[in-house]
Each structure stands twice: as C-alpha cells, then as structure tokens.
Amino acid sequence: MKYFPIFIHLERHRVVIAGDTNAVVAKARLLSKSAAQLHIYTSKIDAALETLVAKNDIHLYRELPRRVDLESATLVYLDYNDVAIARGLRASCRELGVLCNTIDNAGASDFISAAIVDRDPVVVAIGSEGSSPVLVRRIKNDIEHLLSSGTGAIARLAARLRPAVRSTLSPTDRLRFWQQFFSGAAETTISSFGIDAARTWFQTRLRTHKAPSERVGHVALVGAGPGDPDLLTLKASRLLGQADVVLYDRLVDRRILDLARRDAKLLEVGKIAGGKSWQQEDINRELLSHVAAGSAVVRLKSGDPMIYGRADEELDVLESHGINYDVIPGITAAAAAAASMRTSLTRRSRNSAFTLLTAQDVAGFAEHDWRHLARAGATSAIYMGVRAAPFVQRRLLMHGAAAATPITIVEKASRDDERIVNGELQNLENLLAAHHINGPAIIFVGLSARTSSRSLLETLPVEAGLAAA
C-alpha cells in the first residue's frame, strides 16, 4: 500500500485549486461539497465555473497563485498545460510543506484523491493508487447501487442517539446493539415511516436490549469455500462481520479472515496431517467456552462444513449442551475444481453417479468399496489424497481399474496459484512427485480437464512400468 487512505478535516481550512484546464471545474465541484474554504486560481473561466462560484462561497482569482497564497493552504490541486508553471508551483508547495496534488499525475503528487460515494455523513472513498481509474469507476457504480439513499439518514440518527447508548450500555454491549440497529430494520423504518418512528423503534430496542450476562451465545458453522473470497456466500460474509469470535481451519484464506470485525478474536484451530495440531476435543471445549460467555461464534471451515469437516462431532457437542447453532454451506473443493477444469461431474452416457470420498480418516488410510470405485465408467473425487496417493492407486489397480483411467489433479482450487494436472491412474504417484504437489488438492478419477481451462494445464507421459506395481 503506497497510499494510506485518510479523511482530512477541511472545515474552515483553505484549499487551493489552480490551473487552466477543464479539470479545475470538476475538482471545484467535488470540493464544494466539503466545508473547505475554496480558492480557485485560473484564467479559464466559463459559465459552469461562474455558476459554481455564485452558488457556493468560493473565492475566484484570474491569476497564478503566489507563494503566500500557497503557504496557508491545507491542500493544493494543480493542473496547468504549461509544464514549467506546474513544476514551479509544485516546488513551492514542497518547500512550504504543503500537500500538493497534480491532477491525473500521481507521480507528481504528494497525495491522490479517491473516487467518492457520498451518503453524507457516510462517505466511501475508492482508489487504485492511480493504476486503474476505469476499474475504480466500476467499483464506485457498484457501491452506489449497494448503498441506499437512506444510508445518510440512519447515520445522522445514530449520531444523535449515541449518547443514550453510551450512558446505558457497557462498551462490549454497545457493539452488539449497534449491529442490531444497522441490520436493516432501522433503515426500513425510516424509509417507510420517517425519522420519528425510527427514533421510537430505537428507544424500544434500547430498553429491551439484554445485558451481557443475560445474552445467549450462538454458533454458526460456516463454509469458507475453496479459497477464493468471491466464492464466499453473502450470509457467510455477514456472519463473519458480526462474530465476536472466529475459530478457523488452517486452510482458510487470509483474505476471508479479513472480512471479520477488527476487534473479533481470531483463533486458528487447524488440524495438520502428521503434525502438531488441535485435537477435536480442544476445539469443542473452545466452542463451549465462548458460547458460555455469550459470544457470537463463527466456526469457519474450508470448503463446505458438512463434507469431511467433522461437523457432526461439533454439532453433537452443541446439541448436548442445548446451544443454538446454524450451518451455512460453502462451495466444496470438488465443485470449485470442476468449474476450473470446465468439466461436468456428471454427464449422460458417461456417468450417472459421482462419488466423493476421503483417502484418510481418523484411523489412517481409508478403506472403501474399491471394486465399485474401480469399475469402468466410475468417477470420483478424492479428498486428502496427496499423502495417500500410492495407497489409492494400488487399491484401484488391484481391484480392476484400467491403468489408463484418466485422472486430474487440481491443487488449490479457485486460488490464484491453482494448478491442474492431467494424467492416467498408473502414473498418479509420479505426477504428484514431478509437479511437487503438496496440497490442498482434489484427485479426480475417471475425469479429464478440458484443454480450454483457464488454469495452468500440465501433463506428463505415462510410465507404463508403474501399472504393475
């Protein structure tokens, strides 16, 4: 991050805009929405600028700004066609220690102005450090549609009512109260019945809000998906933003954790195959402890919590203690990998069934009905199969699978460093070794990736000698 975003208090502060281009009017129009004292220096005065000056308390000068004009400014914006003039004024600003922006020239600026979504007093600023203005405009449009026209009204109401909340509730309880207030009901009340009705709604909620000691904890088992934050469900994202505590698996992408509240407690409770890791009993105790304290807990599991996430063990514990919980599904790795492969998991005349299986369980390598899995036309997705690949390969070949059965390995499905490797069953172990695949990876048996896949597609020649192993 080269530019740190901040909001500068400009009320009664001098801001200078100087230039001889059309950008001067545009910048003045934007800054006229602030409480700054605007001073515009330009020889290019047209009807638009005259109208803007007439409607706002703006000072207009038909000359270049002097050093003394710059010295008292908090911010200076420059846009001159004459490079020498711009360079001289910029040098003066730096000598005076005044922040200067050369419009549309980040390299000659001390700061850059963000694109703004204005729902006064709520303001959203968007920037790309000058690299992608078109992308910034697209994001701005998206946020404009996301924030309703009532956003500013509810923020102003909250500002007036903050003293009542501060004097009534403890710091910890205030946060939960405001989460409920901004959950949508208050804004709906304002838009439907007006500010007075919303104020009454607020006062009722404040009187009936439960103290921390009376609050009931809650757990949400949330699927984080395969890794790409864009594949997280809206409900999962909302719960992360509201959670007091997040217990997450080792494979959960850091970008997803960034969606949690800044003051939420984040605790990794991952299990590492063959290494030191949390035991399920420890995770259960941690869940119960936080729920007993009245916390809203998100148990964040990679993929879908109900597919090889040991969800039943945690749900059994919660139910045995009478704890309320929800389960929020996520996109499982096999589904994400199939999307990257551009290959359907089922297809008429190819396979009418598809099997999800794990290569490892609590006792070690997992046994299955290998004869069923090895039959011609069978397709399956193998989870946790990297370390168990030699075992899986030999079991399938031993029970009649063809040596040339197609396989596809998808490592880190949906992530930026995703890789897809095509091959044959007899070559599975060699493929993993040759491509240094350490996981997380899904191994598909009976399926091949399309060559048009967006991901890196790799192949290795078949080594027939492995078939007899």
Secondary structure as UniProt FT lines:
FT   TURN            11..12
FT   STRAND          14..19
FT   HELIX           23..31
FT   TURN            32..33
FT   STRAND          37..41
FT   HELIX           47..55
FT   TURN            56..57
FT   STRAND          58..61
FT   HELIX           67..71
FT   STRAND          75..79
FT   HELIX           83..96
FT   STRAND          99..102
FT   TURN            103..104
FT   HELIX           106..108
FT   STRAND          115..119
FT   TURN            120..121
FT   STRAND          122..126
FT   TURN            129..130
FT   HELIX           133..146
FT   TURN            149..150
FT   HELIX           151..168
FT   HELIX           171..181
FT   TURN            182..184
FT   HELIX           185..193
FT   HELIX           195..208
FT   HELIX           212..214
FT   STRAND          218..223
FT   HELIX           229..231
FT   HELIX           234..242
FT   STRAND          245..248
FT   TURN            250..251
FT   HELIX           254..257
FT   TURN            258..259
FT   TURN            262..263
FT   STRAND          265..268
FT   TURN            273..274
FT   HELIX           280..292
FT   TURN            293..294
FT   STRAND          296..301
FT   TURN            305..306
FT   HELIX           311..320
FT   TURN            321..322
FT   STRAND          325..328
FT   HELIX           333..341
FT   TURN            348..350
FT   STRAND          355..358
FT   STRAND          360..361
FT   TURN            362..363
FT   STRAND          364..365
FT   HELIX           370..374
FT   TURN            376..377
FT   STRAND          380..383
FT   TURN            387..388
FT   HELIX           389..398
FT   TURN            399..400
FT   TURN            403..404
FT   STRAND          406..411
FT   TURN            413..414
FT   TURN            416..417
FT   STRAND          419..424
FT   HELIX           425..427
FT   HELIX           428..434
FT   TURN            435..436
FT   STRAND          441..445
FT   TURN            451..452
FT   STRAND          456..459
FT   HELIX           464..468
//
